[in-house]
Amino acid sequence: MSSRVPKMSAIVRQNAACAVMLWPDECSTPILHALRELTIRFGFSVRLAEIRILNGAWYVTNSGLIRLAERRRCSGISTRPMPEFSDPVGCRWVFRATVYKASRSKGFVGYGDADPSNVSPLVRGAEMRVAETRAVNRALRKAYGIGICSVEELGSFSAPHMPVTPAPRSNGHAGANGSSKGQPRLRDQLCLLIRQHDLDPTLVKAYAADFCGTPTLKDASRDQVESFISQLAAAAKRDPDGLLCKLNSYAQPVEANP
């Protein structure tokens, strides 16, 4: 017990320092007190983007919930769609998730829904995955007594990983997202980096646009994107903690659905 107290104190201080760096205008005394309680009770890490501040309140992320389940030795998670409430044609999906904290647990059930009206425009077409993630998050929050909402349950913030699309046939010319002489498309290279280092694709895109000095990543030139990919790969290898803090600085406040 005596060795655990100093270790937890260090984590609390690290979380507070990272939060103040990322959200200096929102880190009031009550916010930092809440962070301390979340750190002590659940071990969430700000640096690893397991929790974040949105609109002056703490929200947990899917990665934070999954890591918590791993630390608590969760026995398993099962999911299944609810056809009676879903409409594939209308891109509306409802999922049921069950979390088993122990092998003999009866399970904690959570439901999640998603349709074009309650997901971010960035993930239109991925409503099925968003619904499943929301269901898992709700079930995990029930299982471990987490009262704060998850980021993915907010209608305007949900964002699964960027899909990797097949490269089109090359005609000898390549734009910012194209391929040339059999080389992988830049988009595919970026997606691979995101998967390898478990990065938030929305934050990576925001960082990329800022790095390239363009309104969006798709407006950047091929040379700019290549330079960004090189920078991202080097940062992920040299200073992964610093990269996570850098990406978190691009998290934008969102309006939660009632």
Secondary structure as UniProt FT lines:
FT   TURN            2..3
FT   HELIX           4..22
FT   TURN            24..26
FT   HELIX           29..42
FT   TURN            46..49
FT   STRAND          51..54
FT   TURN            55..56
FT   STRAND          57..60
FT   HELIX           62..71
FT   TURN            72..73
FT   STRAND          76..81
FT   HELIX           83..85
FT   HELIX           88..90
FT   STRAND          92..100
FT   TURN            103..104
FT   STRAND          108..114
FT   TURN            116..117
FT   HELIX           121..123
FT   TURN            124..125
FT   HELIX           127..143
FT   TURN            144..145
FT   HELIX           151..153
FT   TURN            155..157
FT   TURN            176..177
FT   TURN            181..182
FT   HELIX           186..196
FT   TURN            197..198
FT   HELIX           201..212
FT   HELIX           217..219
FT   HELIX           222..238
FT   HELIX           240..248
FT   TURN            249..250
//
